[in-house]
Amino acid sequence: MLVDNRLGPNAPAPGSGAPLATHRAANSTNLHVHGLYQAADRDNTFIAIDPGASHAYRYKVHPSTGSSLLWYHAHLEGSSELQLRGGMAGGFVVEQPEAAFRGWAEHLLVAQAF
């Protein structure tokens, strides 16, 4: 999965150099998936994809994944809350299902409430 960050530049703003757990670098991002069993090096939430940059993620669906909810969201400290509330989250479809997914009907519903 390629994440191509087309958000605007990280404009200097109060708090952009702020400590952890505060808003900063609002347009830098990354990707975190839920529902797949992944090694930490594949689901690296410390990667920062700055505006204009891209990063390729590779996932292998482990048979233990089963029937869990498959969804993604941005997870970069300092921007994840802003991006999640702005709609940067969703479901995903496994295009080449392993044995664990054969025969499943495809239904995808993503809902957010603020």
Backbone hydrogen bonds, N-H to C=O, Kabsch-Sander energy under -0.5 kcal/mol:
donor,donor_aa,acceptor,acceptor_aa,energy
3,V,1,M,-0.6
3,V,55,H,-2.8
4,D,2,L,-0.7
5,N,3,V,-0.7
5,N,53,A,-2.3
6,R,4,D,-0.9
11,A,9,P,-1.6
16,S,13,A,-2.3
18,A,15,G,-1.9
22,T,19,P,-0.7
24,R,78,G,-2.3
28,S,25,A,-1.8
29,T,49,I,-2.1
32,H,73,H,-2.2
34,H,71,W,-3.1
38,Q,36,L,-0.8
42,R,39,A,-1.5
43,D,39,A,-1.7
45,T,43,D,-0.9
47,I,44,N,-1.0
49,I,29,T,-3.5
49,I,47,I,-0.6
50,D,48,A,-0.9
52,G,5,N,-2.6
53,A,50,D,-2.4
55,H,3,V,-2.0
57,Y,1,M,-3.5
57,Y,55,H,-0.5
61,V,59,Y,-0.5
62,H,60,K,-0.7
65,T,62,H,-2.5
66,G,63,P,-1.0
68,S,65,T,-1.4
71,W,34,H,-1.4
71,W,69,L,-0.7
72,Y,90,G,-2.8
73,H,32,H,-1.9
74,A,88,M,-1.3
79,S,76,L,-2.4
80,S,76,L,-2.1
83,Q,79,S,-2.5
84,L,80,S,-3.0
85,R,81,E,-2.5
86,G,82,L,-1.1
87,G,84,L,-1.5
88,M,83,Q,-2.9
89,A,87,G,-2.1
90,G,72,Y,-1.8
92,F,70,L,-1.2
95,E,93,V,-0.7
101,F,98,E,-1.9
102,R,98,E,-0.8
102,R,99,A,-0.6
104,W,101,F,-2.0
107,H,105,A,-0.7
